[in-house]
Each structure stands twice: as structure tokens, then as C-alpha cells.
Amino acid sequence: MLNTVKRKKWLSPKKDIHYDESSNISISKEEYEAIINSVHDEIMVIDHTGKIIFVNKACERFYNMESYELIGHNVKQLEKKGIFFPSVSNIVLRIKTPKTIIQTTRTGREILVTAIPIMNDANELAKVVCNSRDISELFVLRKELRKKDKLIELFSKEVHKLTTSNTDEAFFYACKKMENIHNIIKKIALSDISIILLGESGVGKTMIANVIHNISARRKGPFQVINCSAIPETLLESELFGYVKGAFTGAMNQGKNGLFESACGGTIFLDEIGDLSKQLQLKLLQVIQDKKFRKVGSVLEISTDVRIITATNQELVKKVKDKQFREDLYFRLNGISINIPPLRERKEDIAYLSHHFLEQCNIKYQLHKRLPENVMEAFYKYPWPGNIRELKSLIERLCLLSEEDQLALQDMPLEVMPYIKDEAKAIPSSDPEYLSARKSFEKLERELIESAYFKYKSSYKVAEALGISQPTAHRKIKKYLSNS
């Protein structure tokens, strides 16, 4: 740690300025100066008035000036002329303690300067010694690294967009219902009409909203997504409209732009719109009508130009009748409503989507897995409560768990097991043997759920232990332990 230094003398005018009594070795003034001038770092000495009384030859490299051009000049004058800025020695003359800062020189160099005060016997400041090191190259390297990091981030985002494009994923279909939806989307995409996407969780509402944006006139603009049920109301307002500096406790000093500002020229997708509070419903209505909004904590109105696509898995018409959702907002949002059927009602699409997701997993994990008929048969019988999202997750699970070159039935999660039938023959659900097997399975499932729950006391840990989703674990616990 740097300390204030006390010295009785400075550079001695005598010939032998340093004498070591123990070794009887002396160093002449010329030798001493040669040593100091050979040091790569700059060494500068300032007296108590701020006048430079010594500087080594490193100054030529730092300032493009000879030492005689600096000696005798006051650091305040040199600072005003821009020879170096700011002056650390000037600071130390005032505070009388060591200080390290970064100075910029007239040649554009960045130098790291440490200034140490030298005190006399009366504890008065006599001199300031400055040591300066050129860190310009480090700064250049750091800037280059930042540029490369930004390029890598940009390239990564572009690669991610190309490899995880949602467009094909949403329209891998064989059923007539999805074909009709595709045709509707192509007709309305180029307009700015508001759209409500209806359907259960996981049917692909976000993907379809993205498709609409990608084939619209706004495709070069931003596509911003927000889940209205995932963010508390107090934070949701600032996410949608932004806020100014000091708008609330915890706000960033520079404020923040909201989605309606950052998505200008593009599309905003408001998922789970049915969970929007009455207060925010009114604010959203005003934005749609006036095409203007105010940031939280501001009186200034900002114009916005966005297309709004919304989605919900709730019955908005019923919420309107029950006075839980504003009727005027509903009519504004419901230019066209598109009802996306659940996966269980479009079984023709299961094979298409399954092979698509399998191909993605094979590429992602460098695998060569196949989908056998018995696994596809189980897929066709399973009702898919989680829809496309659940199918995609299950394909990835089976890819990672399977030790063979194809996906295996034994790696299926518990909730799918009842839908797996014997490969040799189809067993009717009313068959006594089938019912007996089903009861045996449920008994085993109950034992597993009970054992895991009594051990972990948490649906999350039960899900992790049994390799099932948390909602499934919660449902099974409720089913088997509600009367326990």
C-alpha cells in the first residue's frame, strides 16, 4: 500500500549522490540519471508549488516534448494547455495523500499515473513524485475485444435466428384446420389490423405471431414479446411504457424505454392479454386510440407506430360479460380472431412436428436418432395437454435418454405410460386385461408419487426426482394424496 514518504533531502548536487557504507559503493549523479532515464516508465518530480523540477526521458514518448521543455513549468499551466489531463500531481498537492488516475496526453496516449507526496521533517509537503505507465495499447486491445464481443454476439443472434426460425415450426402441418389458418394469416399479414390469437397454452400462439410479423410490411422492424401474466402489474406498466429517471425506487438512473417505444415500426405481441389489470387495460386502450403514450413519471407524450397482436387461453367474451375485461378494448383488439386448435384435435400434425423436432435435436446434440413406429403410436394416443411445447420437450428428453439409435418407450415419462400399448396387438380400453394393467400401473404410479413426496415434501423436487414436469407432479400429488 502506498504511503506518504518523509525525506530530508532530494537530488544532491554532490557528485556521489548515493553512498552505501556497508559495501563502500557509490553511484555518481551521471550514473544515477542514466539509470532513471533508462526506466521505461515516466518519472516526474514536482515541488511544493507545482513546478516540475525533474522528468526522465520517457516524457518524449508520452508528450512528444523534451525534458527541458517541461522542467520549470507549473503542472496547472501544462494541464490547461492539454499536455496532460487531468493533473494527478495537482490533486496530490491539495489532498497530500497518494493518488492513482488515468491521464490523457497531448499525443492521445492513455497513461496510468501514481503520484506520491514527499513530506519534510515538519510534516509539510516538499515534493510530489509521479510514476506514469503507458496503457494505450491495453485500451486499444480492450476496445478491439469489445468490438469483437459485440460482433460475436450479433453473429450468435443471427445464427440463432436462422437455426431456430419459428416460421417452419408453426406451419409444419397436415390437417385442414391449420391450412385454413395459414391461408388467413397470408391474407391479413400485410395489413395493420389487430389480431387476437386464441388457444390453449403451448399450441404455438407466439410462433404464429412471429410468422405474421415476418411476412408483414413491418418485418424489418422489431418484434417485441411480453407475457402479461408473468410480470407484476407495477412492473408491467414500466415494461410497456418505460420510465424516466427517478420515477420510482429502484429505477435505473438513465431511465428506460418501454416496448411501445422500442418496438416502433414493428410489432408488439401481448401474450395472456386476459390477465391485464383494469388500469392497464385503460392505458392500452388510450395508446391504441391516440397512438401516443407517456412514460411512467413523465408528462411528455411520445408517438408510437406499432402493430398489436394479442393472445389468450381464456374466454375473453365471457370476461367482457362479467365486466372483467373492457368491452371497448376488446373490440379494438379483436380486428380478427384466430382460434388455434390443440394438438389432440390435429393428430395429423403430430408426425410432421415430431420429425421436425427430432431433426432439430439431432443437429443440436450431434445425434442420429430415429422415431420408431411404437413411439409414434403412443404419441397419437396421448392427449398432449401441453400441446406443441410438450411434444418438443418430450422429443428432446427421449433423444437424451435413449441409449440406442432410436427413441425408446421405456424412456417415456409417467404421464405417457398409460397410452403405450402392446406392440403385437391393439387392446381396446374396455378390455378387462387392459383395465387390470391400467390399475397395476396406477398402483405403481401412486407408490412412486407417495414415496417421492414423503421424502422431498415439494412438487418441484418430486418432478426432478421422477423426471416429470412440475405441473404434472403437482397434479399427481393432488390426485393420489388429496385424501391422505
C-alpha positions as CSV (number, residue, x, y, z in Angstrom):
1,M,0.0,0.0,0.0
2,L,1.3,3.4,-1.0
3,N,2.3,5.7,1.9
4,T,3.3,9.3,2.3
5,V,7.1,9.4,2.3
6,K,9.3,11.6,4.5
7,R,12.7,12.7,3.1
8,K,15.3,15.2,4.4
9,K,17.0,15.7,1.0
10,W,16.2,15.3,-2.6
11,L,18.7,15.2,-5.5
12,S,22.0,16.1,-4.1
13,P,24.2,18.5,-6.0
14,K,27.2,16.4,-4.9
15,K,28.9,14.1,-7.3
16,D,28.3,11.0,-5.3
17,I,24.5,11.2,-4.7
18,H,24.1,7.7,-3.2
19,Y,26.6,6.0,-0.9
20,D,26.3,2.5,0.6
21,E,28.5,2.4,3.7
22,S,28.3,-1.4,4.1
23,S,29.6,-2.1,0.6
24,N,31.6,1.1,0.0
25,I,29.9,1.5,-3.4
26,S,28.9,4.9,-4.6
27,I,26.8,6.0,-7.7
28,S,27.6,9.2,-9.4
29,K,25.0,11.7,-10.4
30,E,25.5,10.9,-14.1
31,E,25.1,7.2,-13.5
32,Y,22.0,7.8,-11.4
33,E,20.5,10.0,-14.2
34,A,21.4,7.3,-16.7
35,I,19.6,4.7,-14.7
36,I,16.5,6.9,-14.2
37,N,16.4,7.8,-17.9
38,S,16.6,4.1,-18.9
39,V,13.4,3.3,-17.0
40,H,10.6,2.7,-19.4
41,D,8.0,4.4,-17.2
42,E,8.0,8.2,-16.8
43,I,9.3,9.6,-13.5
44,M,8.4,13.2,-12.8
45,V,9.1,15.3,-9.7
46,I,7.2,18.4,-8.7
47,D,8.0,20.8,-5.9
48,H,5.5,22.1,-3.4
49,T,4.4,25.0,-5.7
50,G,3.6,22.6,-8.6
51,K,6.7,23.3,-10.6
52,I,8.4,20.4,-12.4
53,I,12.0,20.0,-11.2
54,F,12.8,16.7,-12.8
55,V,11.4,14.4,-15.5
56,N,13.1,11.4,-17.2
57,K,13.3,10.8,-21.0
58,A,10.1,8.8,-21.1
59,C,8.3,12.2,-21.4
60,E,9.5,12.4,-25.0
61,R,7.4,9.3,-25.8
62,F,4.4,10.4,-23.8
63,Y,4.1,14.1,-24.7
64,N,6.4,14.5,-27.8
65,M,8.4,17.0,-25.8
66,E,12.0,17.2,-24.5
67,S,12.5,17.2,-20.7
68,Y,13.9,20.8,-20.8
69,E,10.5,21.9,-22.3
70,L,8.7,20.6,-19.2
71,I,11.2,21.4,-16.3
72,G,10.4,24.7,-14.7
73,H,6.8,24.8,-15.8
74,N,3.8,24.5,-13.5
75,V,1.6,21.5,-13.8
76,K,-1.5,23.7,-13.8
77,Q,-0.3,25.5,-16.9
78,L,0.5,22.3,-18.6
79,E,-2.9,20.9,-17.7
80,K,-4.6,24.0,-19.2
81,K,-2.6,23.6,-22.4
82,G,-3.7,20.0,-22.7
83,I,-0.2,18.5,-22.3
84,F,-1.8,16.0,-19.9
85,F,-5.3,15.9,-18.3
86,P,-6.3,15.7,-15.6
87,S,-3.2,16.5,-13.5
88,V,-2.8,14.0,-10.7
89,S,0.1,15.9,-9.1
90,N,-2.2,18.9,-8.8
91,I,-4.7,16.7,-6.9
92,V,-2.0,15.3,-4.5
93,L,-0.7,18.9,-3.8
94,R,-4.1,19.6,-2.4
95,I,-5.0,16.3,-0.6
96,K,-1.4,15.4,0.4
97,T,-2.1,11.6,0.0
98,P,-1.1,9.2,-2.7
99,K,-3.5,9.1,-5.8
100,T,-3.7,7.0,-8.9
101,I,-5.6,8.0,-12.0
102,I,-5.6,7.7,-15.8
103,Q,-4.4,10.7,-17.7
104,T,-4.8,11.5,-21.4
105,T,-1.7,13.2,-23.1
106,R,-1.5,15.6,-26.0
107,T,-0.4,12.7,-28.2
108,G,-3.6,10.8,-27.4
109,R,-2.0,8.3,-25.1
110,E,-3.7,6.9,-22.0
111,I,-1.2,6.7,-19.1
112,L,-1.7,5.3,-15.6
113,V,-0.2,7.8,-13.2
114,T,0.5,7.3,-9.5
115,A,1.6,10.4,-7.5
116,I,3.1,10.1,-4.0
117,P,3.7,13.1,-1.7
118,I,7.1,13.5,-0.1
119,M,7.0,15.2,3.3
120,N,9.8,17.1,5.2
121,D,10.6,16.8,8.9
122,A,8.0,19.4,9.7
123,N,5.4,17.1,8.0
124,E,5.0,19.7,5.2
125,L,4.7,18.7,1.6
126,A,8.0,19.2,-0.1
127,K,7.8,17.2,-3.4
128,V,5.4,15.0,-5.4
129,V,6.9,12.0,-7.3
130,C,4.8,10.7,-10.2
131,N,5.3,7.4,-11.9
132,S,3.5,7.0,-15.3
133,R,2.9,3.9,-17.4
134,D,1.6,3.9,-21.0
135,I,-1.6,1.8,-21.1
136,S,-2.7,3.0,-24.6
137,E,-2.1,-0.4,-26.1
138,L,-4.2,-2.1,-23.4
139,F,-7.0,0.3,-24.1
140,V,-6.8,-0.3,-27.8
141,L,-6.9,-4.1,-27.2
142,R,-9.8,-3.7,-24.8
143,K,-11.7,-1.7,-27.4
144,E,-11.0,-4.3,-30.0
145,L,-12.1,-7.1,-27.7
146,R,-15.3,-5.2,-27.0
147,K,-15.9,-4.8,-30.8
148,K,-15.3,-8.5,-31.3
149,D,-17.5,-9.4,-28.4
150,K,-20.3,-7.3,-30.0
151,L,-19.7,-9.0,-33.4
152,I,-19.8,-12.4,-31.8
153,E,-23.0,-11.6,-30.0
154,L,-24.5,-10.2,-33.2
155,F,-23.4,-13.3,-35.2
156,S,-24.7,-15.6,-32.5
157,K,-28.1,-13.9,-32.6
158,E,-28.2,-14.2,-36.4
159,V,-27.2,-17.9,-36.3
160,H,-29.8,-18.5,-33.6
161,K,-32.5,-16.8,-35.7
162,L,-31.5,-19.0,-38.7
163,T,-31.3,-22.2,-36.8
164,T,-34.4,-21.7,-34.6
165,S,-36.7,-20.0,-37.1
166,N,-40.2,-20.2,-35.8
167,T,-41.9,-19.9,-39.2
168,D,-41.4,-23.5,-40.4
169,E,-42.1,-24.8,-36.9
170,A,-45.5,-23.1,-36.7
171,F,-46.5,-24.4,-40.1
172,F,-45.4,-28.0,-40.2
173,Y,-49.0,-29.1,-40.6
174,A,-51.1,-31.7,-42.5
175,C,-54.5,-31.0,-41.0
176,K,-57.1,-28.9,-42.8
177,K,-57.6,-26.6,-39.8
178,M,-54.0,-25.4,-39.8
179,E,-54.1,-25.0,-43.6
180,N,-57.1,-22.7,-43.2
181,I,-55.3,-20.7,-40.5
182,H,-52.2,-20.4,-42.7
183,N,-54.4,-19.0,-45.6
184,I,-56.0,-16.5,-43.3
185,I,-52.6,-15.3,-42.0
186,K,-51.3,-14.8,-45.5
187,K,-54.3,-12.6,-46.3
188,I,-54.1,-10.4,-43.2
189,A,-50.4,-10.2,-42.6
190,L,-49.7,-7.2,-44.9
191,S,-52.4,-5.1,-43.2
192,D,-52.2,-3.5,-39.8
193,I,-55.4,-5.0,-38.5
194,S,-55.3,-6.1,-34.8
195,I,-55.3,-9.8,-34.2
196,I,-56.3,-12.0,-31.2
197,L,-54.8,-15.5,-31.2
198,L,-56.9,-17.9,-29.1
199,G,-56.0,-21.3,-27.9
200,E,-54.6,-23.4,-25.1
201,S,-51.1,-22.9,-23.7
202,G,-48.4,-24.4,-25.9
203,V,-50.4,-24.5,-29.2
204,G,-48.0,-22.1,-30.9
205,K,-49.5,-18.7,-30.4
206,T,-46.1,-16.9,-30.1
207,M,-44.8,-18.7,-33.1
208,I,-47.8,-17.8,-35.2
209,A,-47.5,-14.1,-34.1
210,N,-43.9,-14.2,-35.2
211,V,-44.9,-15.6,-38.5
212,I,-47.4,-12.8,-39.1
213,H,-44.7,-10.3,-38.3
214,N,-42.1,-12.0,-40.6
215,I,-44.4,-11.8,-43.6
216,S,-45.8,-8.4,-42.8
217,A,-44.7,-5.0,-44.1
218,R,-43.2,-4.5,-40.7
219,R,-40.8,-7.5,-40.9
220,K,-37.7,-5.3,-40.9
221,G,-38.9,-3.7,-37.6
222,P,-38.6,-5.1,-34.1
223,F,-40.8,-8.0,-32.8
224,Q,-41.3,-7.5,-29.1
225,V,-42.9,-10.1,-26.9
226,I,-44.3,-9.8,-23.3
227,N,-46.3,-12.1,-21.2
228,C,-48.8,-10.0,-19.3
229,S,-49.4,-12.7,-16.6
230,A,-45.7,-13.2,-15.9
231,I,-44.9,-9.7,-14.6
232,P,-46.4,-7.9,-11.6
233,E,-48.7,-5.0,-12.6
234,T,-46.4,-2.4,-11.0
235,L,-43.5,-3.6,-13.2
236,L,-45.6,-4.4,-16.3
237,E,-46.6,-0.7,-16.8
238,S,-42.9,0.3,-16.9
239,E,-42.1,-2.6,-19.2
240,L,-44.8,-1.5,-21.7
241,F,-44.3,2.3,-21.5
242,G,-40.9,2.8,-20.0
243,Y,-40.0,5.3,-17.2
244,V,-37.9,8.4,-16.6
245,K,-35.1,8.9,-14.2
246,G,-36.3,8.8,-10.6
247,A,-39.8,7.6,-11.5
248,F,-39.8,5.1,-8.6
249,T,-37.5,3.5,-6.1
250,G,-35.1,1.1,-7.8
251,A,-35.4,2.8,-11.2
252,M,-32.3,3.0,-13.3
253,N,-30.6,6.4,-13.3
254,Q,-30.8,6.8,-17.0
255,G,-34.5,5.7,-17.2
256,K,-35.7,3.0,-19.6
257,N,-37.5,2.7,-22.9
258,G,-40.7,0.6,-22.9
259,L,-41.9,-1.8,-25.5
260,F,-44.1,0.7,-27.2
261,E,-41.0,2.9,-27.8
262,S,-38.5,0.2,-28.7
263,A,-41.0,-1.6,-31.0
264,C,-41.8,1.5,-33.0
265,G,-42.1,0.5,-36.7
266,G,-42.6,-3.2,-35.7
267,T,-44.9,-5.5,-33.9
268,I,-45.8,-5.9,-30.2
269,F,-47.1,-9.3,-29.1
270,L,-49.0,-9.2,-25.8
271,D,-49.4,-12.7,-24.6
272,E,-52.0,-13.6,-21.9
273,I,-53.8,-10.3,-22.5
274,G,-56.8,-11.6,-20.4
275,D,-54.7,-11.1,-17.3
276,L,-54.2,-7.4,-17.9
277,S,-55.4,-5.3,-15.0
278,K,-58.3,-2.8,-15.5
279,Q,-55.9,0.1,-15.1
280,L,-53.5,-1.1,-17.7
281,Q,-56.5,-2.0,-20.0
282,L,-57.4,1.6,-20.0
283,K,-53.9,2.8,-20.7
284,L,-53.6,0.3,-23.6
285,L,-56.9,1.5,-25.0
286,Q,-55.6,5.1,-24.9
287,V,-52.4,4.1,-26.7
288,I,-54.4,2.3,-29.4
289,Q,-56.7,5.2,-29.9
290,D,-54.2,8.1,-29.7
291,K,-51.1,6.3,-30.9
292,K,-49.3,8.2,-28.1
293,F,-48.2,7.3,-24.6
294,R,-46.4,8.7,-21.5
295,K,-43.5,7.1,-19.7
296,V,-44.0,6.4,-16.0
297,G,-43.1,9.6,-14.2
298,S,-43.3,11.8,-17.3
299,V,-45.9,14.3,-18.7
300,L,-44.3,14.2,-22.2
301,E,-46.3,12.4,-24.8
302,I,-44.4,10.1,-27.2
303,S,-45.8,9.0,-30.5
304,T,-45.7,5.3,-31.4
305,D,-46.3,3.3,-34.6
306,V,-46.8,-0.4,-33.8
307,R,-48.9,-3.3,-34.8
308,I,-50.5,-5.1,-31.8
309,I,-51.1,-8.8,-31.8
310,T,-52.6,-10.3,-28.6
311,A,-53.2,-13.8,-27.4
312,T,-55.0,-15.6,-24.6
313,N,-56.1,-19.0,-23.4
314,Q,-59.1,-17.5,-21.6
315,E,-62.7,-16.8,-22.9
316,L,-62.4,-13.1,-23.4
317,V,-66.1,-12.8,-24.4
318,K,-67.1,-14.2,-21.0
319,K,-64.7,-11.9,-19.2
320,V,-66.3,-8.9,-21.1
321,K,-69.8,-10.1,-20.0
322,D,-68.5,-10.5,-16.4
323,K,-67.1,-6.9,-16.5
324,Q,-63.5,-8.3,-16.0
325,F,-62.3,-7.1,-19.4
326,R,-63.1,-3.7,-21.0
327,E,-65.6,-4.1,-23.9
328,D,-64.2,-1.1,-25.8
329,L,-60.6,-2.6,-25.6
330,Y,-61.9,-6.0,-26.7
331,F,-63.4,-4.5,-29.9
332,R,-60.2,-2.6,-30.6
333,L,-58.0,-5.7,-30.2
334,N,-60.4,-8.1,-31.9
335,G,-60.0,-7.0,-35.5
336,I,-59.6,-10.7,-36.4
337,S,-59.6,-13.6,-34.0
338,I,-57.8,-16.8,-34.9
339,N,-58.6,-19.9,-32.9
340,I,-55.6,-22.3,-32.9
341,P,-56.7,-25.9,-32.2
342,P,-55.0,-28.0,-29.6
343,L,-52.6,-30.8,-30.8
344,R,-55.1,-33.5,-29.7
345,E,-57.5,-32.1,-32.4
346,R,-54.9,-32.1,-35.1
347,K,-53.3,-35.5,-34.8
348,E,-52.3,-35.4,-38.4
349,D,-49.7,-32.8,-37.4
350,I,-48.0,-34.9,-34.7
351,A,-45.8,-36.9,-37.1
352,Y,-44.7,-33.8,-39.0
353,L,-43.9,-31.9,-35.8
354,S,-42.2,-34.9,-34.2
355,H,-39.8,-35.5,-37.1
356,H,-39.1,-31.7,-37.3
357,F,-38.2,-31.5,-33.6
358,L,-36.2,-34.8,-33.8
359,E,-34.2,-33.3,-36.6
360,Q,-33.5,-30.2,-34.5
361,C,-32.3,-32.3,-31.6
362,N,-30.1,-34.4,-33.9
363,I,-28.4,-31.2,-35.1
364,K,-28.2,-29.6,-31.7
365,Y,-26.7,-32.6,-29.9
366,Q,-24.9,-34.2,-33.0
367,L,-27.0,-37.4,-32.8
368,H,-28.6,-39.7,-35.3
369,K,-31.8,-40.8,-33.5
370,R,-34.8,-42.2,-35.3
371,L,-38.5,-42.3,-34.4
372,P,-39.9,-45.9,-34.3
373,E,-43.5,-46.7,-35.0
374,N,-44.3,-47.8,-31.4
375,V,-43.2,-44.4,-30.1
376,M,-45.3,-42.6,-32.8
377,E,-48.3,-44.9,-31.8
378,A,-48.0,-43.7,-28.2
379,F,-47.8,-40.1,-29.4
380,Y,-51.0,-40.5,-31.4
381,K,-52.9,-41.8,-28.3
382,Y,-51.6,-39.3,-25.8
383,P,-53.8,-36.2,-25.4
384,W,-51.0,-33.7,-25.2
385,P,-52.3,-31.3,-22.5
386,G,-49.1,-29.1,-23.1
387,N,-49.6,-29.2,-26.8
388,I,-46.7,-28.4,-29.2
389,R,-44.5,-27.2,-26.3
390,E,-44.9,-30.5,-24.5
391,L,-44.2,-32.5,-27.7
392,K,-41.0,-30.6,-28.4
393,S,-39.8,-31.1,-24.8
394,L,-40.6,-34.8,-24.8
395,I,-38.7,-35.4,-28.1
396,E,-35.6,-33.7,-26.6
397,R,-36.0,-35.8,-23.4
398,L,-36.2,-39.0,-25.3
399,C,-33.2,-38.1,-27.5
400,L,-31.0,-37.5,-24.5
401,L,-32.2,-40.6,-22.5
402,S,-32.2,-43.1,-25.3
403,E,-29.1,-45.3,-25.4
404,E,-29.9,-46.8,-28.8
405,D,-30.1,-45.3,-32.2
406,Q,-33.9,-44.7,-31.9
407,L,-36.2,-43.3,-29.3
408,A,-37.4,-45.8,-26.8
409,L,-40.8,-46.4,-25.0
410,Q,-39.1,-47.2,-21.7
411,D,-37.8,-43.6,-21.5
412,M,-41.3,-42.1,-21.7
413,P,-42.4,-40.0,-18.6
414,L,-45.0,-41.4,-16.3
415,E,-47.9,-39.4,-17.7
416,V,-47.5,-41.0,-21.2
417,M,-47.1,-44.6,-19.9
418,P,-50.9,-45.4,-19.8
419,Y,-51.1,-44.7,-23.5
420,I,-48.4,-47.2,-24.5
421,K,-50.0,-50.4,-25.8
422,D,-48.6,-53.8,-26.6
423,E,-46.8,-53.9,-30.0
424,A,-48.3,-57.2,-31.0
425,K,-52.0,-56.1,-30.9
426,A,-54.2,-53.2,-30.2
427,I,-56.0,-53.6,-26.9
428,P,-59.4,-51.9,-26.5
429,S,-59.7,-49.6,-23.5
430,S,-62.7,-51.7,-22.3
431,D,-60.7,-55.0,-22.3
432,P,-60.5,-56.5,-18.8
433,E,-56.8,-57.2,-19.2
434,Y,-56.2,-53.6,-20.3
435,L,-58.1,-52.3,-17.3
436,S,-56.2,-54.7,-15.0
437,A,-52.9,-53.4,-16.4
438,R,-54.0,-49.9,-16.0
439,K,-54.9,-50.4,-12.4
440,S,-51.5,-52.0,-11.8
441,F,-49.8,-49.1,-13.4
442,E,-51.8,-46.6,-11.4
443,K,-50.9,-48.5,-8.2
444,L,-47.2,-48.3,-9.1
445,E,-47.5,-44.7,-10.0
446,R,-49.3,-43.9,-6.7
447,E,-46.4,-45.7,-4.8
448,L,-43.8,-43.7,-6.7
449,I,-45.6,-40.4,-6.1
450,E,-46.2,-41.1,-2.4
451,S,-42.7,-42.2,-1.8
452,A,-41.1,-39.2,-3.6
453,Y,-43.5,-36.7,-1.9
454,F,-43.0,-38.0,1.6
455,K,-39.2,-37.8,1.0
456,Y,-39.0,-34.4,-0.6
457,K,-42.2,-32.6,0.5
458,S,-42.1,-30.5,-2.6
459,S,-43.7,-30.9,-6.1
460,Y,-40.6,-29.4,-7.7
461,K,-38.3,-31.9,-6.1
462,V,-40.7,-34.7,-6.9
463,A,-40.7,-33.6,-10.5
464,E,-36.9,-33.6,-10.6
465,A,-36.6,-37.0,-9.0
466,L,-39.2,-38.7,-11.2
467,G,-38.2,-36.9,-14.4
468,I,-41.6,-35.2,-15.0
469,S,-42.8,-31.6,-15.2
470,Q,-43.7,-29.7,-12.0
471,P,-47.3,-29.2,-13.1
472,T,-47.6,-32.9,-13.7
473,A,-46.1,-33.7,-10.3
474,H,-48.5,-31.3,-8.7
475,R,-51.5,-32.9,-10.5
476,K,-50.4,-36.4,-9.5
477,I,-49.8,-35.4,-5.8
478,K,-53.3,-33.9,-5.7
479,K,-54.8,-37.0,-7.3
480,Y,-53.2,-39.5,-5.0
481,L,-52.6,-37.6,-1.8
482,S,-55.6,-35.3,-1.5
483,N,-57.4,-37.8,0.8
484,S,-54.4,-39.0,2.6
